[in-house]
Structures are given as structure tokens and as C-alpha cells.
Amino acid sequence: MAWSNKEGNIEPIRFDFKGKTYGHIQILYHTTNKIAGNPQHIFGCIAECNNRKYECELRYEVKTCIWYLYKI
């Protein structure tokens, strides 16, 4: 799940992975990139699940509106 502000900037709020919900996402960095001509937003984050913190990287493809969990 994500939200966007008036300027259209998007940020992740939480995600599900292997039946667990990861939330309380703290964004460490945000970059943009083009892969195969498709612009992407790349978020380096710390997400929390069951009172444990995990570093992860989430990617959002602009053209397809799809989120990917790239690293955890």
C-alpha cells in the first residue's frame, strides 16, 4: 500500500510478504531509474514486522503501476 501527495510523489506505507505484513516503513533513500525504458522509483527502507526491523528495497514501476520487493 502506498500514498501520494499533491505533487504526485509516491511513498510506500506497508506491504505483505509470505503471509506477513511489514509496516512502519522508514525511507532511507529514494532514487529513480530506467530499466528497459520503464521508469522506476527505488526506495531503500527499514520495515517492521513482529517488532523486528528489516532492511529492504522496494521498486515501483511507473508505467505498469506495479510494486516489487527487490531485496529483504
C-alpha positions, 0 to 999 in steps of 0.5 A: 500500500502506498500514498501520494501527495499533491505533487504526485510523489509516491511513498510506500506505507506497508506491504505483505510478504509470505503471509506477513505484513511489514509496516512502519516503513522508514525511507532511507533513500529514494532514487529513480531509474530506467530499466528497459525504458520503464521508469522506476522509483527505488526506495531503500527502507527499514520495515517492521514486522513482529517488532523486528526491523528489516532492511529492504528495497522496494521498486515501483514501476511507473508505467505498469503501476506495479510494486516489487520487493527487490531485496529483504 
